C-alpha cells in the first residue's frame, strides 16, 4: 500500500511536535514536510530528539508546499494564520486536517465553498481527543432531559482564543438537542463577565492557567439534581489517535467535515 504523504504546519509548536511524532510512528504515513515560522532550517528529526530525517523546517508558501507534494497537511497554528493556510493547501491540491481553533462560522462557510470548488476534502475539528467527542455526544443526550446547562473550559495559559472551539461547539450541540429553550430569568450582574460569555443562551466560562492542557466540564441542572460531564486531556498525546484517524479518512472522502464526531460510527 502506498504511504500517505503528510505535511505539518505549526510543526515547531507543542502540538505540532506531537503530530510529527505520531506520523513517524505510523507505517502507512510518511512525513514529507514541516512548516513553521520558528525553527527555520532546523532538521525536524533532531528537533524531536531523533536522528536527522533530512526534512528542514520551512515557511509555508506555495513554492514549499508544491515542492513537498503532500496529500494531506495537518494544521496546528494560530487563528490568525489558519484560514490562509487552508486556502493555500486547497489551491495546491492538498487536503487540510485542521486542529487550530478560533475559526468562525463565517470562516467555515467560506472554507466550505472553497472545498467544494476544489473537489477535495477538509476536516476541521475543535477537538481531536476521542474522549472530548464522547463528552459532547453525552451532553447532547443529557440536554434533552435537563433544562439548564453551563460550560466551564480550562486550558493552558498560551491558548489565544476564548472560549475554546470545543466549548462553542458543545453549546451549539446542547441547543440543537433541546426541544425548547430554557426559561429566561432576571439577573443582577455586579461585575461584568461574572456569568461568563453566552453562546446560544448557554453560559461559558473560560479559565487560562499554566499547568493545564485541555479540560472541559458541562454541568446540567434539574429539579433536585445536577449532572456533570467532564473530559480531561492531561497530555497532548491524547489528541493523536484522532488526528491520525482524520488524516487517513481525508484521502478517501470529499467535502468539508466539521467535528470529528461526524466521522465516527455511533
C-alpha positions, 0 to 999 in steps of 0.5 A: 500500500502506498504511504500517505504523504503528510505535511505539518504546519505549526510543526515547531509548536507543542502540538505540532511536535506531537503530530510529527511524532505520531506520523513517524510512528505510523507505517502507512504515513510518511512525513514529507514536510514541516512548516513553521515560522520558528525553527527555520532550517532546523532538521525536524528529526533532531528537533524531536530528539531523533536522528536527522530525517533530512526534512528542514523546517520551512515557511509555508508558501506555495513554492514549499508546499508544491515542492513537498507534494503532500496529500494531506497537511495537518494544521496546528497554528494560530487563528490568525494564520489558519484560514490562509493556510487552508486556502493555500493547501486547497489551491495546491491540491492538498487536503487540510486536517485542521486542529487550530481553533478560533475559526468562525462560522463565517470562516467555515462557510467560506472554507466550505465553498472553497472545498467544494470548488476544489473537489477535495476534502477538509476536516476541521475539528475543535477537538481531536481527543476521542474522549472530548467527542464522547463528552459532547455526544453525552451532553447532547443526550443529557440536554434533552432531559435537563433544562439548564446547562453551563460550560466551564473550559480550562486550558493552558495559559498560551491558548489565544482564543476564548472560549475554546472551539470545543466549548462553542461547539458543545453549546451549539450541540446542547441547543440543537438537542433541546426541544425548547429553550430554557426559561429566561430569568432576571439577573443582577450582574455586579461585575461584568463577565461574572456569568461568563460569555453566552453562546446560544443562551448557554453560559461559558466560562473560560479559565487560562492557567499554566499547568493545564492542557485541555479540560472541559466540564458541562454541568446540567441542572434539574429539579433536585439534581445536577449532572456533570460531564467532564473530559480531561486531556492531561497530555497532548498525546491524547489528541493523536489517535484522532488526528491520525484517524482524520488524516487517513479518512481525508484521502478517501472522502470529499467535502468539508467535515466539521467535528470529528464526531461526524466521522465516527460510527455511533 
